[in-house]
Amino acid sequence: MNIKRNIIFTPESRKKDGLPIVENVPIRMRVIFGGKRIDFTTGYRIDVAKWDYEKQRVKNGSTNKLKQSSSEINADINNYESIIQSIFKEYEVANTLPTPAQIRLSFNERIKASVNEEPTEEIIEEPVISFWELYDEFVKENGRLNNWTHATFQKFKTVNNHLTDFRNYLEHELSFDFFSEDGLNDYVDYLRNVEDMRNVTIGKQISFLKWFLRWSARKGYHSNMAFDSFKPKLKSTQKKVIFLTTEELTRLRDVTIPSAKQYLERVRDIFLFLCFSGLRYSDIANLKRSDIKAGHIEVTTMKTADSLSIELNAQTKSIIEKYKDIQFKNDRVLPIITNQKFNVYLKELGQLAGIDEPIRETFYKGNERIDMVTPKYVLLGSHAGRRTFICNALALGIPPHVVMKWTGHSDYKAMKPYIDIADNIKAQAMTKFDNLLGQHT
């Protein structure tokens, strides 16, 4: 018999006057198995800043208020975990599922044999933690471990909203057992028919849900693994890469901005900085004056934590120079607004500059193919700046490995769509020689 279980060590979440307590916090041991959980206090306290959440241990070299060292505390934590594991193994050999009370009793008896005081415990019989509480814990833990940006937290808040709306639509509470193959297919149908999502968006929502289900299964909160083999058939096409050509960039740079819309001038400057630096908007928004060095920028990217050194060029230098004497909040280099508002204004700027080439997008809803033609400015967003930088850099003949040094891309797979575009641009440019050759034949 194999008893799925999860043993978690973490500082307790406590608040005072609405604010989290981060100093001298009790370290908790949580044991989860068979739809139950048992919470123990380990008898130790630690400052939150001295706790390694990934390793679930006190950081090396740290001490608590009682001058107890990390090695001392971690040794006892290792001992607690070893005792719990040995108890479960004995029940597995006996082919018996223990009760929380039996685990508690066995654990305390063994602790008494080695120390003078036992951890206190709280037994929670039912329920374990609700589906929604666990989702919050999943977001909190992964956000902390992966250093999520505000945009990523908003993305997972949207996932929560879709799941909540799905629950309300069904008039049925969600649980891990619900998401069998049938439940997952019901959710796909809901996203397609009620939320009216495109297939590619549905695919993203399902991948986010599977990430949560995989995390919670690994933690021992459930054993329903239907999600692991669930692969809905969702027709899709490769997303079109939206970028500006050099001619469009020139048009946008030179367009006259009406006096009543001077806010667009700052939007233009920020977008041009994106187009000539290759940075993401989140990195532009976080760019400090201290990041500007002699002839280059040094940044640690918000999304991937890559350390990049990007040389300045005439365009980026002139924009930095334009705002050097203006003091912005948090010592920022540029006049930053929210990404959402920036994208709205950028479309307005693109329309003003006549960036209106008809762009056909093809996408699927279920098995229905939909072709939609829109002016290019409607499709502009902040990320078009980074794409513009990459496409034009490659078209200029700059080697991909050099471009990757600037952008932080780690493999050629991510660069391939841009390389294909650059090849097309160069092939089209070569036709300009046709007439020249014709004059001499």
One Martini backbone bead per residue (centre of mass of N, CA, C, O) as a GRO file, in nm:
protein
  441
    1MET     BB    1   0.096   0.037   0.023
    2ASN     BB    2   0.035   0.381  -0.084
    3ILE     BB    3   0.086   0.681   0.095
    4LYS     BB    4  -0.015   0.984   0.036
    5ARG     BB    5   0.209   1.261   0.113
    6ASN     BB    6   0.267   1.574   0.301
    7ILE     BB    7   0.552   1.773   0.414
    8ILE     BB    8   0.535   2.091   0.582
    9PHE     BB    9   0.753   2.373   0.619
   10THR     BB   10   0.649   2.678   0.798
   11PRO     BB   11   0.570   2.978   0.862
   12GLU     BB   12   0.338   3.137   1.012
   13SER     BB   13   0.038   3.306   0.943
   14ARG     BB   14   0.045   3.637   1.068
   15LYS     BB   15  -0.143   3.908   1.229
   16LYS     BB   16  -0.120   4.278   1.286
   17ASP     BB   17  -0.318   4.520   1.209
   18GLY     BB   18  -0.325   4.377   0.906
   19LEU     BB   19  -0.026   4.278   0.939
   20PRO     BB   20   0.238   4.096   0.885
   21ILE     BB   21   0.430   3.874   1.059
   22VAL     BB   22   0.812   3.858   1.046
   23GLU     BB   23   0.883   3.805   1.353
   24ASN     BB   24   0.909   3.546   1.548
   25VAL     BB   25   0.796   3.281   1.399
   26PRO     BB   26   0.639   3.002   1.392
   27ILE     BB   27   0.714   2.670   1.316
   28ARG     BB   28   0.552   2.459   1.088
   29MET     BB   29   0.396   2.132   1.072
   30ARG     BB   30   0.255   1.971   0.785
   31VAL     BB   31   0.019   1.699   0.750
   32ILE     BB   32  -0.080   1.527   0.446
   33PHE     BB   33  -0.363   1.292   0.424
   34GLY     BB   34  -0.643   1.137   0.332
   35GLY     BB   35  -0.808   1.421   0.366
   36LYS     BB   36  -0.595   1.529   0.580
   37ARG     BB   37  -0.472   1.730   0.865
   38ILE     BB   38  -0.166   1.820   1.046
   39ASP     BB   39  -0.070   2.051   1.300
   40PHE     BB   40   0.257   2.161   1.395
   41THR     BB   41   0.473   2.265   1.634
   42THR     BB   42   0.831   2.273   1.670
   43GLY     BB   43   0.944   2.505   1.891
   44TYR     BB   44   1.013   2.720   1.675
   45ARG     BB   45   1.165   3.034   1.573
   46ILE     BB   46   1.144   3.287   1.297
   47ASP     BB   47   1.239   3.484   1.058
   48VAL     BB   48   1.125   3.515   0.746
   49ALA     BB   49   1.403   3.609   0.611
   50LYS     BB   50   1.539   3.318   0.729
   51TRP     BB   51   1.360   3.166   0.517
   52ASP     BB   52   1.347   2.875   0.302
   53TYR     BB   53   1.088   2.792   0.097
   54GLU     BB   54   1.209   2.578  -0.091
   55LYS     BB   55   1.364   2.402   0.143
   56GLN     BB   56   1.229   2.423   0.429
   57ARG     BB   57   1.451   2.613   0.575
   58VAL     BB   58   1.694   2.748   0.737
   59LYS     BB   59   1.920   2.963   0.679
   60ASN     BB   60   2.234   2.972   0.653
   61GLY     BB   61   2.365   3.135   0.945
   62SER     BB   62   2.119   3.149   1.119
   63THR     BB   63   1.926   3.312   1.382
   64ASN     BB   64   1.745   3.353   1.662
   65LYS     BB   65   1.641   3.505   1.952
   66LEU     BB   66   1.778   3.240   2.109
   67LYS     BB   67   2.039   3.156   1.938
   68GLN     BB   68   1.944   2.955   1.737
   69SER     BB   69   2.057   2.763   1.496
   70SER     BB   70   2.021   2.635   1.186
   71SER     BB   71   2.143   2.355   1.246
   72GLU     BB   72   1.962   2.293   1.489
   73ILE     BB   73   1.682   2.328   1.363
   74ASN     BB   74   1.722   2.147   1.105
   75ALA     BB   75   1.777   1.885   1.257
   76ASP     BB   76   1.492   1.863   1.385
   77ILE     BB   77   1.333   1.874   1.123
   78ASN     BB   78   1.457   1.618   1.005
   79ASN     BB   79   1.358   1.437   1.235
   80TYR     BB   80   1.055   1.481   1.203
   81GLU     BB   81   1.038   1.376   0.913
   82SER     BB   82   1.154   1.093   0.967
   83ILE     BB   83   0.935   1.001   1.165
   84ILE     BB   84   0.690   1.031   0.982
   85GLN     BB   85   0.788   0.842   0.757
   86SER     BB   86   0.816   0.584   0.934
   87ILE     BB   87   0.520   0.563   1.012
   88PHE     BB   88   0.405   0.530   0.725
   89LYS     BB   89   0.568   0.275   0.648
   90GLU     BB   90   0.435   0.092   0.858
   91TYR     BB   91   0.145   0.117   0.737
   92GLU     BB   92   0.218   0.010   0.458
   93VAL     BB   93   0.305  -0.271   0.548
   94ALA     BB   94   0.011  -0.312   0.691
   95ASN     BB   95  -0.212  -0.205   0.498
   96THR     BB   96  -0.279   0.089   0.644
   97LEU     BB   97  -0.491   0.358   0.727
   98PRO     BB   98  -0.444   0.614   0.912
   99THR     BB   99  -0.508   0.828   1.156
  100PRO     BB  100  -0.443   1.125   1.292
  101ALA     BB  101  -0.426   1.017   1.584
  102GLN     BB  102  -0.209   0.801   1.525
  103ILE     BB  103   0.008   0.990   1.427
  104ARG     BB  104   0.025   1.164   1.677
  105LEU     BB  105   0.092   0.944   1.882
  106SER     BB  106   0.348   0.828   1.748
  107PHE     BB  107   0.507   1.090   1.739
  108ASN     BB  108   0.505   1.165   2.045
  109GLU     BB  109   0.642   0.909   2.147
  110ARG     BB  110   0.914   0.956   1.989
  111ILE     BB  111   0.980   1.233   2.097
  112LYS     BB  112   0.991   1.160   2.403
  113ALA     BB  113   1.245   0.969   2.363
  114SER     BB  114   1.438   1.242   2.277
  115VAL     BB  115   1.261   1.458   2.427
  116ASN     BB  116   1.094   1.668   2.671
  117GLU     BB  117   0.926   1.799   2.434
  118GLU     BB  118   0.629   1.848   2.254
  119PRO     BB  119   0.454   1.908   2.001
  120THR     BB  120   0.198   2.076   1.900
  121GLU     BB  121  -0.155   2.023   1.795
  122GLU     BB  122  -0.375   2.018   1.503
  123ILE     BB  123  -0.676   1.862   1.416
  124ILE     BB  124  -0.805   1.806   1.081
  125GLU     BB  125  -1.057   1.633   0.940
  126GLU     BB  126  -1.275   1.848   0.814
  127PRO     BB  127  -1.157   1.972   0.580
  128VAL     BB  128  -0.892   2.038   0.447
  129ILE     BB  129  -0.879   2.230   0.178
  130SER     BB  130  -0.995   2.425  -0.026
  131PHE     BB  131  -0.976   2.484  -0.354
  132TRP     BB  132  -0.944   2.800  -0.308
  133GLU     BB  133  -0.723   2.802  -0.092
  134LEU     BB  134  -0.516   2.651  -0.269
  135TYR     BB  135  -0.498   2.856  -0.492
  136ASP     BB  136  -0.383   3.079  -0.316
  137GLU     BB  137  -0.130   2.916  -0.231
  138PHE     BB  138  -0.020   2.873  -0.515
  139VAL     BB  139   0.021   3.172  -0.586
  140LYS     BB  140   0.198   3.250  -0.348
  141GLU     BB  141   0.431   3.045  -0.386
  142ASN     BB  142   0.498   3.093  -0.695
  143GLY     BB  143   0.538   3.397  -0.676
  144ARG     BB  144   0.784   3.377  -0.485
  145LEU     BB  145   0.970   3.169  -0.637
  146ASN     BB  146   0.925   3.327  -0.942
  147ASN     BB  147   0.890   3.631  -0.936
  148TRP     BB  148   0.633   3.768  -0.995
  149THR     BB  149   0.452   3.977  -1.159
  150HIS     BB  150   0.178   4.166  -1.171
  151ALA     BB  151   0.077   4.041  -1.439
  152THR     BB  152   0.077   3.745  -1.339
  153PHE     BB  153  -0.120   3.780  -1.109
  154GLN     BB  154  -0.350   3.876  -1.297
  155LYS     BB  155  -0.369   3.616  -1.462
  156PHE     BB  156  -0.453   3.432  -1.209
  157LYS     BB  157  -0.704   3.595  -1.143
  158THR     BB  158  -0.850   3.527  -1.407
  159VAL     BB  159  -0.862   3.226  -1.363
  160ASN     BB  160  -1.035   3.245  -1.109
  161ASN     BB  161  -1.276   3.386  -1.246
  162HIS     BB  162  -1.346   3.158  -1.444
  163LEU     BB  163  -1.396   2.940  -1.228
  164THR     BB  164  -1.619   3.092  -1.080
  165ASP     BB  165  -1.813   3.117  -1.322
  166PHE     BB  166  -1.836   2.812  -1.366
  167ARG     BB  167  -1.962   2.746  -1.095
  168ASN     BB  168  -2.213   2.930  -1.133
  169TYR     BB  169  -2.314   2.791  -1.391
  170LEU     BB  170  -2.346   2.502  -1.251
  171GLU     BB  171  -2.421   2.507  -0.949
  172HIS     BB  172  -2.123   2.394  -0.852
  173GLU     BB  173  -1.881   2.279  -0.675
  174LEU     BB  174  -1.542   2.271  -0.670
  175SER     BB  175  -1.304   2.003  -0.734
  176PHE     BB  176  -1.075   1.762  -0.786
  177ASP     BB  177  -1.281   1.539  -0.870
  178PHE     BB  178  -1.422   1.695  -1.101
  179PHE     BB  179  -1.141   1.684  -1.280
  180SER     BB  180  -1.205   1.502  -1.494
  181GLU     BB  181  -1.246   1.448  -1.815
  182ASP     BB  182  -1.534   1.559  -1.810
  183GLY     BB  183  -1.477   1.823  -1.652
  184LEU     BB  184  -1.271   1.937  -1.854
  185ASN     BB  185  -1.465   1.939  -2.097
  186ASP     BB  186  -1.671   2.129  -1.968
  187TYR     BB  187  -1.474   2.369  -1.950
  188VAL     BB  188  -1.414   2.397  -2.248
  189ASP     BB  189  -1.710   2.447  -2.333
  190TYR     BB  190  -1.747   2.701  -2.164
  191LEU     BB  191  -1.521   2.878  -2.288
  192ARG     BB  192  -1.642   2.860  -2.578
  193ASN     BB  193  -1.970   2.912  -2.537
  194VAL     BB  194  -1.970   3.139  -2.303
  195GLU     BB  195  -1.685   3.302  -2.327
  196ASP     BB  196  -1.587   3.308  -2.628
  197MET     BB  197  -1.323   3.157  -2.697
  198ARG     BB  198  -1.040   3.094  -2.821
  199ASN     BB  199  -0.839   2.829  -2.857
  200VAL     BB  200  -0.575   2.959  -2.751
  201THR     BB  201  -0.703   3.056  -2.482
  202ILE     BB  202  -0.795   2.786  -2.379
  203GLY     BB  203  -0.516   2.656  -2.366
  204LYS     BB  204  -0.409   2.847  -2.147
  205GLN     BB  205  -0.620   2.788  -1.926
  206ILE     BB  206  -0.555   2.484  -1.905
  207SER     BB  207  -0.254   2.513  -1.832
  208PHE     BB  208  -0.304   2.662  -1.564
  209LEU     BB  209  -0.479   2.445  -1.431
  210LYS     BB  210  -0.267   2.214  -1.451
  211TRP     BB  211  -0.062   2.346  -1.272
  212PHE     BB  212  -0.235   2.339  -1.017
  213LEU     BB  213  -0.298   2.031  -1.015
  214ARG     BB  214  -0.002   1.941  -1.005
  215TRP     BB  215   0.080   2.083  -0.745
  216SER     BB  216  -0.142   1.952  -0.557
  217ALA     BB  217  -0.051   1.659  -0.608
  218ARG     BB  218   0.244   1.691  -0.509
  219LYS     BB  219   0.134   1.781  -0.214
  220GLY     BB  220  -0.123   1.573  -0.150
  221TYR     BB  221  -0.435   1.680  -0.202
  222HIS     BB  222  -0.446   1.472  -0.450
  223SER     BB  223  -0.522   1.181  -0.703
  224ASN     BB  224  -0.621   1.329  -0.965
  225MET     BB  225  -0.473   1.251  -1.300
  226ALA     BB  226  -0.638   1.340  -1.558
  227PHE     BB  227  -0.477   1.597  -1.654
  228ASP     BB  228  -0.212   1.460  -1.764
  229SER     BB  229  -0.381   1.337  -2.037
  230PHE     BB  230  -0.507   1.609  -2.115
  231LYS     BB  231  -0.586   1.677  -2.478
  232PRO     BB  232  -0.731   1.897  -2.642
  233LYS     BB  233  -0.882   1.969  -2.950
  234LEU     BB  234  -0.711   2.264  -3.077
  235LYS     BB  235  -0.728   2.462  -3.314
  236SER     BB  236  -0.443   2.633  -3.469
  237THR     BB  237  -0.243   2.922  -3.519
  238GLN     BB  238   0.006   3.114  -3.583
  239LYS     BB  239   0.108   3.388  -3.448
  240LYS     BB  240   0.128   3.704  -3.536
  241VAL     BB  241   0.389   3.923  -3.601
  242ILE     BB  242   0.404   4.242  -3.457
  243PHE     BB  243   0.558   4.502  -3.655
  244LEU     BB  244   0.783   4.754  -3.753
  245THR     BB  245   0.894   4.913  -4.000
  246THR     BB  246   1.108   5.151  -4.097
  247GLU     BB  247   0.888   5.323  -4.230
  248GLU     BB  248   0.690   5.323  -3.985
  249LEU     BB  249   0.885   5.440  -3.780
  250THR     BB  250   0.926   5.708  -3.926
  251ARG     BB  251   0.629   5.794  -3.926
  252LEU     BB  252   0.597   5.795  -3.615
  253ARG     BB  253   0.828   5.995  -3.550
  254ASP     BB  254   0.712   6.241  -3.760
  255VAL     BB  255   0.453   6.287  -3.647
  256THR     BB  256   0.208   6.514  -3.577
  257ILE     BB  257   0.111   6.640  -3.268
  258PRO     BB  258  -0.140   6.751  -3.118
  259SER     BB  259  -0.189   6.979  -2.867
  260ALA     BB  260  -0.428   6.795  -2.730
  261LYS     BB  261  -0.198   6.529  -2.756
  262GLN     BB  262   0.084   6.531  -2.583
  263TYR     BB  263   0.086   6.242  -2.451
  264LEU     BB  264   0.193   6.100  -2.718
  265GLU     BB  265   0.492   6.176  -2.695
  266ARG     BB  266   0.564   5.986  -2.462
  267VAL     BB  267   0.469   5.729  -2.595
  268ARG     BB  268   0.666   5.746  -2.831
  269ASP     BB  269   0.931   5.741  -2.670
  270ILE     BB  270   0.886   5.467  -2.538
  271PHE     BB  271   0.849   5.300  -2.795
  272LEU     BB  272   1.123   5.369  -2.924
  273PHE     BB  273   1.286   5.246  -2.694
  274LEU     BB  274   1.188   4.961  -2.745
  275CYS     BB  275   1.277   4.946  -3.055
  276PHE     BB  276   1.605   5.024  -2.960
  277SER     BB  277   1.645   4.789  -2.710
  278GLY     BB  278   1.441   4.523  -2.648
  279LEU     BB  279   1.265   4.577  -2.422
  280ARG     BB  280   1.045   4.550  -2.187
  281TYR     BB  281   0.808   4.720  -2.024
  282SER     BB  282   0.884   4.632  -1.734
  283ASP     BB  283   1.184   4.739  -1.769
  284ILE     BB  284   1.123   5.029  -1.832
  285ALA     BB  285   0.957   5.081  -1.567
  286ASN     BB  286   1.238   4.996  -1.394
  287LEU     BB  287   1.418   5.217  -1.497
  288LYS     BB  288   1.712   5.356  -1.378
  289ARG     BB  289   1.963   5.582  -1.358
  290SER     BB  290   2.169   5.362  -1.246
  291ASP     BB  291   2.147   5.186  -1.526
  292ILE     BB  292   2.310   5.413  -1.654
  293LYS     BB  293   2.583   5.399  -1.850
  294ALA     BB  294   2.866   5.405  -2.036
  295GLY     BB  295   2.700   5.316  -2.332
  296HIS     BB  296   2.494   5.158  -2.129
  297ILE     BB  297   2.277   4.901  -2.005
  298GLU     BB  298   2.176   4.774  -1.676
  299VAL     BB  299   1.981   4.472  -1.634
  300THR     BB  300   1.717   4.307  -1.451
  301THR     BB  301   1.479   4.117  -1.536
  302MET     BB  302   1.153   4.063  -1.444
  303LYS     BB  303   1.075   3.783  -1.578
  304THR     BB  304   1.392   3.624  -1.576
  305ALA     BB  305   1.651   3.754  -1.429
  306ASP     BB  306   1.829   3.876  -1.635
  307SER     BB  307   2.154   3.986  -1.717
  308LEU     BB  308   2.192   4.294  -1.893
  309SER     BB  309   2.381   4.436  -2.175
  310ILE     BB  310   2.296   4.747  -2.341
  311GLU     BB  311   2.359   4.925  -2.594
  312LEU     BB  312   2.373   5.237  -2.702
  313ASN     BB  313   2.206   5.461  -2.916
  314ALA     BB  314   2.096   5.735  -3.070
  315GLN     BB  315   1.799   5.695  -2.982
  316THR     BB  316   1.830   5.630  -2.675
  317LYS     BB  317   2.002   5.873  -2.602
  318SER     BB  318   1.797   6.101  -2.680
  319ILE     BB  319   1.577   6.015  -2.477
  320ILE     BB  320   1.738   6.039  -2.220
  321GLU     BB  321   1.821   6.336  -2.261
  322LYS     BB  322   1.530   6.460  -2.262
  323TYR     BB  323   1.482   6.345  -1.935
  324LYS     BB  324   1.726   6.416  -1.734
  325ASP     BB  325   1.574   6.685  -1.582
  326ILE     BB  326   1.347   6.486  -1.495
  327GLN     BB  327   1.154   6.395  -1.218
  328PHE     BB  328   1.084   6.069  -1.124
  329LYS     BB  329   0.955   5.817  -0.989
  330ASN     BB  330   1.199   5.622  -0.851
  331ASP     BB  331   1.418   5.724  -1.058
  332ARG     BB  332   1.323   5.729  -1.335
  333VAL     BB  333   1.382   5.774  -1.680
  334LEU     BB  334   1.073   5.754  -1.758
  335PRO     BB  335   0.729   5.829  -1.849
  336ILE     BB  336   0.537   5.627  -1.679
  337ILE     BB  337   0.273   5.405  -1.739
  338THR     BB  338   0.047   5.198  -1.776
  339ASN     BB  339   0.020   4.939  -1.987
  340GLN     BB  340  -0.278   4.971  -2.057
  341LYS     BB  341  -0.269   5.274  -2.133
  342PHE     BB  342  -0.045   5.256  -2.340
  343ASN     BB  343  -0.197   5.074  -2.546
  344VAL     BB  344  -0.419   5.276  -2.608
  345TYR     BB  345  -0.233   5.513  -2.706
  346LEU     BB  346  -0.079   5.358  -2.927
  347LYS     BB  347  -0.317   5.322  -3.117
  348GLU     BB  348  -0.363   5.622  -3.155
  349LEU     BB  349  -0.083   5.680  -3.275
  350GLY     BB  350  -0.097   5.480  -3.514
  351GLN     BB  351  -0.336   5.619  -3.652
  352LEU     BB  352  -0.203   5.899  -3.687
  353ALA     BB  353   0.046   5.758  -3.860
  354GLY     BB  354  -0.079   5.536  -4.059
  355ILE     BB  355  -0.093   5.235  -3.926
  356ASP     BB  356  -0.309   5.063  -4.171
  357GLU     BB  357  -0.247   4.791  -4.245
  358PRO     BB  358  -0.386   4.510  -4.347
  359ILE     BB  359  -0.466   4.247  -4.111
  360ARG     BB  360  -0.469   3.898  -4.108
  361GLU     BB  361  -0.658   3.689  -3.896
  362THR     BB  362  -0.633   3.349  -3.776
  363PHE     BB  363  -0.895   3.158  -3.614
  364TYR     BB  364  -1.039   2.946  -3.353
  365LYS     BB  365  -1.377   2.808  -3.282
  366GLY     BB  366  -1.323   2.525  -3.255
  367ASN     BB  367  -1.394   2.440  -3.598
  368GLU     BB  368  -1.400   2.742  -3.655
  369ARG     BB  369  -1.304   2.955  -3.903
  370ILE     BB  370  -1.146   3.282  -3.860
  371ASP     BB  371  -1.143   3.585  -4.049
  372MET     BB  372  -0.956   3.891  -3.970
  373VAL     BB  373  -0.961   4.239  -4.056
  374THR     BB  374  -0.711   4.481  -3.952
  375PRO     BB  375  -0.563   4.738  -3.851
  376LYS     BB  376  -0.251   4.761  -3.725
  377TYR     BB  377  -0.300   4.958  -3.479
  378VAL     BB  378  -0.491   4.760  -3.321
  379LEU     BB  379  -0.231   4.550  -3.263
  380LEU     BB  380  -0.090   4.734  -3.081
  381GLY     BB  381   0.180   4.697  -2.843
  382SER     BB  382   0.443   4.698  -2.639
  383HIS     BB  383   0.571   4.428  -2.767
  384ALA     BB  384   0.623   4.550  -3.053
  385GLY     BB  385   0.894   4.675  -2.983
  386ARG     BB  386   1.062   4.417  -2.944
  387ARG     BB  387   0.995   4.296  -3.223
  388THR     BB  388   1.114   4.526  -3.387
  389PHE     BB  389   1.401   4.495  -3.296
  390ILE     BB  390   1.451   4.204  -3.390
  391CYS     BB  391   1.369   4.220  -3.690
  392ASN     BB  392   1.562   4.458  -3.769
  393ALA     BB  393   1.827   4.336  -3.675
  394LEU     BB  394   1.819   4.088  -3.865
  395ALA     BB  395   1.777   4.247  -4.133
  396LEU     BB  396   2.067   4.394  -4.090
  397GLY     BB  397   2.261   4.129  -4.008
  398ILE     BB  398   2.245   4.055  -3.723
  399PRO     BB  399   2.328   3.818  -3.531
  400PRO     BB  400   2.141   3.618  -3.332
  401HIS     BB  401   2.344   3.595  -3.087
  402VAL     BB  402   2.346   3.902  -3.040
  403VAL     BB  403   2.047   3.954  -2.996
  404MET     BB  404   2.026   3.757  -2.752
  405LYS     BB  405   2.204   3.929  -2.563
  406TRP     BB  406   1.991   4.165  -2.550
  407THR     BB  407   1.712   3.991  -2.487
  408GLY     BB  408   1.763   3.687  -2.338
  409HIS     BB  409   1.761   3.464  -2.517
  410SER     BB  410   1.832   3.100  -2.494
  411ASP     BB  411   1.704   3.017  -2.783
  412TYR     BB  412   1.626   2.958  -3.122
  413LYS     BB  413   1.326   2.891  -3.109
  414ALA     BB  414   1.230   3.182  -3.024
  415MET     BB  415   1.370   3.313  -3.296
  416LYS     BB  416   1.253   3.188  -3.559
  417PRO     BB  417   1.019   3.380  -3.642
  418TYR     BB  418   1.218   3.621  -3.685
  419ILE     BB  419   1.404   3.493  -3.895
  420ASP     BB  420   1.186   3.449  -4.109
  421ILE     BB  421   1.118   3.748  -4.142
  422ALA     BB  422   1.402   3.846  -4.221
  423ASP     BB  423   1.420   3.675  -4.478
  424ASN     BB  424   1.181   3.814  -4.620
  425ILE     BB  425   1.293   4.099  -4.620
  426LYS     BB  426   1.551   4.030  -4.786
  427ALA     BB  427   1.402   3.916  -5.033
  428GLN     BB  428   1.251   4.179  -5.101
  429ALA     BB  429   1.504   4.359  -5.131
  430MET     BB  430   1.634   4.209  -5.374
  431THR     BB  431   1.419   4.308  -5.594
  432LYS     BB  432   1.552   4.594  -5.634
  433PHE     BB  433   1.758   4.476  -5.857
  434ASP     BB  434   1.590   4.409  -6.106
  435ASN     BB  435   1.583   4.684  -6.257
  436LEU     BB  436   1.882   4.728  -6.267
  437LEU     BB  437   1.942   4.479  -6.446
  438GLY     BB  438   1.743   4.552  -6.677
  439GLN     BB  439   1.911   4.805  -6.781
  440HIS     BB  440   2.164   4.585  -6.873
  441THR     BB  441   1.995   4.382  -7.097
   0.00000   0.00000   0.00000
